Amino acid sequence: MKCILAAIFAIAAGISSLQSASAQESAKAKTTLEAVKERGVLSCGVTQGLPGFSTPDDKGNWTGLDVDICRAIAAVVLNDPSKIKFVPLSAKDRFIALQWGDIDVLSRDTSWTLSRDTSLGGNFTGVTYYDGQGFLVRKSLKVNSALELNSASVCVQTGTTSEQNLADYFKSNKMKYEVIAFSTADETLKAYETGRCDVFTSDISQLYAQRLKLLNPADHAVLPEVISKEPLGPMVRQGDDQWFDLVKWTLFAMINAEELGITQKNVGEMAKSENPELKRIFGTDGNFGEQLGVTKDWVSRIIKAVGNYGEAFDRNVGAGSPLGITRGLNRLWTQGGIQYAPPIR
């Protein structure tokens, strides 16, 4: 009996020791902010090449709206928007890379949905682009509406929300279709270009971007129908509220800056203002930067690096870009759109 009791106590002591060691290891675990600062580089998950959002040039320099979000974060955390490792990810692999810690933030034209927000170990931090799914067709087909696509063959990328949206749209409109799916965006576009399907479906922003890659972009048109809601935004791992807040408020700072008229050109002068709201933003009143774990001048760093939200939008996907997409819903709420950020106070 004594031997049994001794064994039980030994096992209990061993379990207690393991739990204590586990707790100690957990306590030693670095936050994402600490890890990025120590590493000196932000790891940012992006597309494998989508004009306007994240694409490299022939020298490996990345540009795009999603890229600018990462540059803004690097400017806040590392005081240098160039200290980034861009990790190109397929639609299939993007969430796994975030879960496994291969990247610090996923900024890759990813739609915010309930299932993604609850079952993938990540949290969306805001909306960088309000989008919706549409259809790209050859003008030679003389199709003017998606409702004329009965019996069409449709190219779509697997691992995206586009597949289910496509099925829902055709079913609800009692139309037949043939789906031809591919694992990457480039494969999907190539199939469409070579005539393997009649229609290419994806988020409308992607359709504009991918159309630029076609031999004769002017021969193709985006149909007027928008068949889904696709709020695109950055994603971070669950369980690190400080990092979640920092990434979220980096985007909010860009939106608030546009609303207040703060630009890359005037940020220095605006920082001298006695306006109470501007004083809070620029850190001369309050300790909002410190609450995020960074310095008082965090908003100044963002604007100097990438500009306000409107500047980043226009430069990458809007009027000042080859895509020339109108802002639409992405206009500020004060200008008829739905882009809106909580106040810094």
C-alpha positions as CSV (number, residue, x, y, z in Angstrom):
1,M,0.0,0.0,0.0
2,K,2.8,2.3,0.9
3,C,4.5,1.6,-2.4
4,I,1.3,2.5,-4.3
5,L,0.9,5.7,-2.4
6,A,4.6,6.6,-3.0
7,A,4.1,5.9,-6.7
8,I,1.0,8.1,-6.8
9,F,2.8,11.0,-5.0
10,A,5.7,10.6,-7.4
11,I,3.4,10.8,-10.4
12,A,1.6,13.8,-8.9
13,A,4.9,15.5,-8.2
14,G,6.0,14.8,-11.8
15,I,2.8,16.3,-13.3
16,S,3.1,19.3,-11.0
17,S,6.7,19.8,-12.1
18,L,5.7,19.5,-15.8
19,Q,2.9,22.0,-15.3
20,S,5.3,24.4,-13.6
21,A,7.8,24.1,-16.4
22,S,5.1,24.6,-19.0
23,A,3.9,27.7,-17.2
24,Q,7.4,29.0,-17.0
25,E,8.0,28.4,-20.7
26,S,4.6,30.1,-21.5
27,A,5.7,33.1,-19.4
28,K,8.9,33.3,-21.3
29,A,7.1,33.3,-24.7
30,K,7.6,36.5,-26.5
31,T,4.8,38.6,-27.8
32,T,4.7,39.2,-31.6
33,L,5.8,42.8,-31.0
34,E,8.8,41.7,-28.9
35,A,9.7,39.1,-31.5
36,V,9.6,41.5,-34.4
37,K,11.6,44.1,-32.5
38,E,14.2,41.5,-31.6
39,R,14.4,40.1,-35.1
40,G,14.5,43.5,-36.6
41,V,12.3,42.4,-39.6
42,L,8.5,42.2,-40.0
43,S,7.4,39.0,-41.8
44,C,4.5,39.8,-44.1
45,G,2.4,37.3,-46.0
46,V,1.3,38.6,-49.4
47,T,0.1,37.2,-52.8
48,Q,2.2,35.6,-55.3
49,G,1.7,38.6,-57.5
50,L,-1.5,40.7,-57.8
51,P,-1.1,44.2,-59.4
52,G,-2.3,47.0,-57.2
53,F,-2.3,44.8,-54.0
54,S,1.0,43.0,-53.7
55,T,3.4,42.4,-56.6
56,P,7.2,42.5,-57.0
57,D,9.1,44.1,-59.8
58,D,12.0,42.5,-61.7
59,K,14.3,43.6,-58.8
60,G,12.2,42.1,-56.1
61,N,10.7,45.3,-54.8
62,W,7.2,44.9,-53.7
63,T,4.4,47.4,-54.1
64,G,0.6,47.5,-53.6
65,L,-2.1,48.4,-51.1
66,D,-1.5,45.3,-49.0
67,V,2.2,45.9,-49.1
68,D,1.7,49.5,-47.9
69,I,-0.1,48.2,-44.8
70,C,2.9,46.1,-44.0
71,R,5.2,49.0,-44.6
72,A,3.1,51.1,-42.2
73,I,3.4,48.5,-39.5
74,A,7.2,48.2,-40.0
75,A,7.4,52.0,-39.8
76,V,5.6,52.0,-36.4
77,V,7.5,49.1,-34.9
78,L,10.9,49.3,-36.4
79,N,11.0,53.0,-37.6
80,D,11.9,51.7,-41.0
81,P,9.2,50.7,-43.7
82,S,11.8,48.7,-45.6
83,K,12.6,46.2,-42.8
84,I,10.2,43.6,-44.1
85,K,10.4,40.1,-45.4
86,F,7.6,39.5,-47.9
87,V,6.4,35.9,-48.0
88,P,4.4,35.1,-51.2
89,L,1.6,32.7,-50.4
90,S,-1.0,30.8,-52.4
91,A,-4.7,31.1,-51.3
92,K,-4.4,27.5,-50.0
93,D,-1.3,28.1,-47.9
94,R,-1.9,31.6,-46.5
95,F,-3.7,30.6,-43.3
96,I,-1.4,27.8,-42.4
97,A,1.6,30.1,-42.7
98,L,-0.1,32.5,-40.2
99,Q,-1.0,29.6,-37.8
100,W,2.5,28.2,-37.8
101,G,4.1,31.6,-37.1
102,D,5.9,31.8,-40.5
103,I,4.5,35.3,-40.9
104,D,3.6,38.0,-38.4
105,V,0.7,39.4,-40.4
106,L,-1.3,38.2,-43.4
107,S,-1.9,41.2,-45.7
108,R,-3.2,39.3,-48.8
109,D,-6.5,40.4,-50.3
110,T,-8.3,38.0,-47.9
111,S,-12.1,38.2,-47.4
112,W,-13.3,38.5,-43.8
113,T,-15.9,35.8,-43.1
114,L,-17.3,34.3,-39.9
115,S,-15.7,30.9,-40.4
116,R,-12.3,32.4,-41.2
117,D,-12.6,34.6,-38.1
118,T,-13.4,31.7,-35.8
119,S,-11.9,28.5,-37.1
120,L,-8.4,29.4,-38.4
121,G,-6.7,30.7,-35.3
122,G,-6.6,34.2,-36.6
123,N,-8.4,37.6,-36.2
124,F,-9.1,40.1,-38.9
125,T,-8.0,43.6,-37.9
126,G,-10.1,45.8,-40.2
127,V,-11.1,46.4,-43.8
128,T,-8.5,47.8,-46.2
129,Y,-10.7,47.3,-49.3
130,Y,-14.5,46.8,-49.6
131,D,-14.8,44.5,-52.6
132,G,-17.3,42.1,-54.2
133,Q,-17.2,39.2,-56.6
134,G,-17.8,39.7,-60.3
135,F,-17.2,38.3,-63.8
136,L,-14.7,39.0,-66.5
137,V,-15.7,38.1,-70.1
138,R,-14.5,38.6,-73.7
139,K,-16.3,41.5,-75.4
140,S,-16.7,39.3,-78.4
141,L,-19.2,37.2,-76.5
142,K,-21.5,40.3,-76.5
143,V,-22.6,39.5,-72.9
144,N,-23.8,42.5,-71.0
145,S,-25.0,40.9,-67.8
146,A,-24.1,38.0,-65.6
147,L,-27.7,36.8,-66.0
148,E,-26.9,36.0,-69.6
149,L,-24.3,33.4,-68.5
150,N,-26.5,30.3,-68.4
151,S,-24.6,27.2,-69.4
152,A,-21.3,29.1,-69.4
153,S,-18.0,27.5,-68.3
154,V,-16.4,29.5,-65.5
155,C,-12.8,29.6,-64.4
156,V,-12.3,30.0,-60.6
157,Q,-9.4,29.6,-58.1
158,T,-9.7,27.0,-55.5
159,G,-9.3,27.8,-51.8
160,T,-11.2,31.1,-52.1
161,T,-14.7,32.3,-51.3
162,S,-15.3,32.7,-55.0
163,E,-16.3,29.0,-55.4
164,Q,-19.2,29.1,-53.0
165,N,-20.3,32.5,-54.2
166,L,-20.4,31.2,-57.7
167,A,-22.5,28.2,-56.8
168,D,-24.9,30.3,-54.8
169,Y,-25.4,32.8,-57.6
170,F,-26.1,30.3,-60.4
171,K,-28.3,28.2,-58.1
172,S,-30.4,31.2,-56.9
173,N,-30.9,32.4,-60.6
174,K,-31.7,28.8,-61.8
175,M,-28.8,28.8,-64.2
176,K,-26.5,26.0,-65.2
177,Y,-22.7,26.3,-65.4
178,E,-19.6,24.3,-65.6
179,V,-16.9,25.1,-63.1
180,I,-13.2,24.8,-64.0
181,A,-11.0,25.2,-61.0
182,F,-7.3,25.9,-60.6
183,S,-5.0,26.2,-57.6
184,T,-3.4,29.5,-58.4
185,A,-4.6,32.8,-59.8
186,D,-2.1,32.7,-62.7
187,E,-3.3,29.3,-63.7
188,T,-6.9,30.4,-63.6
189,L,-6.2,33.5,-65.7
190,K,-4.1,31.4,-68.2
191,A,-7.0,29.0,-68.7
192,Y,-9.4,31.9,-69.3
193,E,-7.0,33.5,-71.8
194,T,-6.5,30.3,-73.8
195,G,-10.2,29.8,-74.1
196,R,-10.7,26.9,-71.7
197,C,-13.6,28.7,-70.1
198,D,-16.0,31.5,-71.1
199,V,-15.8,33.5,-67.9
200,F,-13.3,34.3,-65.2
201,T,-14.7,35.0,-61.8
202,S,-13.0,36.5,-58.7
203,D,-13.2,39.7,-56.6
204,I,-13.7,42.7,-58.9
205,S,-10.5,44.3,-57.8
206,Q,-8.6,41.1,-58.8
207,L,-10.4,41.1,-62.2
208,Y,-9.1,44.6,-62.9
209,A,-5.7,43.6,-61.8
210,Q,-5.6,40.3,-63.7
211,R,-7.0,41.9,-66.9
212,L,-3.8,44.0,-67.1
213,K,-1.8,40.7,-67.6
214,L,-3.8,39.7,-70.7
215,L,-2.4,40.2,-74.1
216,N,-5.2,42.7,-75.1
217,P,-6.8,43.9,-71.9
218,A,-9.2,46.2,-73.8
219,D,-10.8,43.1,-75.4
220,H,-12.2,42.0,-72.0
221,A,-14.9,43.6,-69.8
222,V,-16.0,43.3,-66.2
223,L,-19.7,42.8,-66.0
224,P,-21.8,45.1,-63.8
225,E,-23.1,42.6,-61.3
226,V,-21.5,42.3,-57.9
227,I,-22.6,39.0,-56.4
228,S,-21.1,39.0,-52.9
229,K,-19.6,41.1,-50.1
230,E,-15.9,40.7,-49.9
231,P,-14.4,42.9,-47.1
232,L,-10.6,42.5,-47.5
233,G,-8.2,43.1,-44.7
234,P,-5.1,42.0,-42.7
235,M,-5.2,39.1,-40.4
236,V,-3.1,38.2,-37.3
237,R,-2.9,35.2,-35.0
238,Q,-5.3,34.9,-32.1
239,G,-4.0,35.1,-28.6
240,D,-1.9,38.3,-28.9
241,D,-4.1,41.2,-28.1
242,Q,-1.3,43.8,-28.2
243,W,-0.3,42.9,-31.7
244,F,-3.9,42.7,-32.8
245,D,-4.5,46.2,-31.5
246,L,-1.3,47.6,-33.1
247,V,-2.1,46.2,-36.6
248,K,-5.7,47.3,-36.3
249,W,-4.9,50.9,-35.2
250,T,-2.2,51.2,-37.9
251,L,-5.0,51.0,-40.5
252,F,-7.3,53.2,-38.4
253,A,-4.6,55.8,-38.2
254,M,-4.3,55.9,-42.0
255,I,-8.0,56.4,-42.3
256,N,-8.2,59.0,-39.6
257,A,-5.3,60.9,-41.2
258,E,-7.1,61.2,-44.5
259,E,-10.3,62.4,-42.8
260,L,-8.2,65.1,-41.0
261,G,-6.3,66.1,-44.2
262,I,-2.9,64.8,-43.0
263,T,-0.7,63.9,-46.0
264,Q,2.9,62.9,-46.7
265,K,3.6,66.4,-47.8
266,N,2.0,68.3,-44.9
267,V,2.6,65.9,-42.0
268,G,5.4,68.0,-40.6
269,E,3.3,71.2,-40.4
270,M,0.2,69.4,-39.2
271,A,2.2,68.0,-36.3
272,K,2.7,71.5,-35.0
273,S,-1.1,72.2,-34.8
274,E,-2.9,73.1,-31.6
275,N,-6.0,71.3,-32.7
276,P,-6.9,68.9,-29.9
277,E,-7.6,66.0,-32.2
278,L,-4.3,66.5,-34.1
279,K,-2.4,66.8,-30.8
280,R,-3.7,63.4,-29.8
281,I,-2.8,61.9,-33.1
282,F,0.7,63.3,-33.2
283,G,1.4,62.3,-29.6
284,T,1.7,65.8,-28.1
285,D,-1.3,65.1,-25.9
286,G,-1.9,61.8,-24.3
287,N,0.1,58.5,-24.4
288,F,-1.7,56.6,-27.1
289,G,1.4,55.3,-28.8
290,E,2.7,54.0,-25.5
291,Q,-0.6,52.2,-25.0
292,L,0.1,50.3,-28.2
293,G,3.6,49.5,-27.1
294,V,5.3,52.0,-29.4
295,T,6.4,55.6,-29.4
296,K,4.4,58.8,-29.4
297,D,5.2,59.6,-33.0
298,W,3.7,56.4,-34.3
299,V,1.2,58.1,-36.6
300,S,3.8,60.5,-38.0
301,R,5.9,57.4,-38.9
302,I,3.0,55.8,-40.8
303,I,2.2,58.9,-42.8
304,K,5.8,59.7,-43.7
305,A,6.2,56.1,-44.8
306,V,3.1,55.4,-46.9
307,G,0.8,58.4,-46.6
308,N,-2.8,58.4,-45.5
309,Y,-5.4,55.8,-46.6
310,G,-6.5,57.8,-49.6
311,E,-3.0,58.3,-50.8
312,A,-2.2,54.6,-50.6
313,F,-5.5,53.7,-52.3
314,D,-5.0,56.2,-55.2
315,R,-1.4,55.3,-55.7
316,N,-1.9,51.5,-55.9
317,V,-5.4,50.8,-57.2
318,G,-7.2,54.1,-57.8
319,A,-7.0,57.0,-60.2
320,G,-3.2,57.3,-59.9
321,S,-2.6,53.6,-60.8
322,P,-2.8,51.5,-64.0
323,L,-5.9,49.8,-62.5
324,G,-7.9,53.1,-62.3
325,I,-10.5,51.7,-60.0
326,T,-13.0,54.2,-58.6
327,R,-13.1,54.4,-54.8
328,G,-16.8,53.6,-54.5
329,L,-17.6,52.2,-51.1
330,N,-14.0,52.8,-50.2
331,R,-14.5,56.5,-50.0
332,L,-14.6,58.0,-46.5
333,W,-17.9,58.0,-44.8
334,T,-17.9,61.8,-45.1
335,Q,-17.7,61.5,-48.9
336,G,-20.4,59.0,-49.5
337,G,-18.4,55.8,-48.8
338,I,-18.3,53.5,-45.8
339,Q,-14.6,53.7,-44.8
340,Y,-14.7,54.8,-41.2
341,A,-12.3,54.5,-38.3
342,P,-12.8,54.9,-34.6
343,P,-11.2,58.1,-33.1
344,I,-7.8,58.2,-31.5
345,R,-8.7,59.4,-28.0
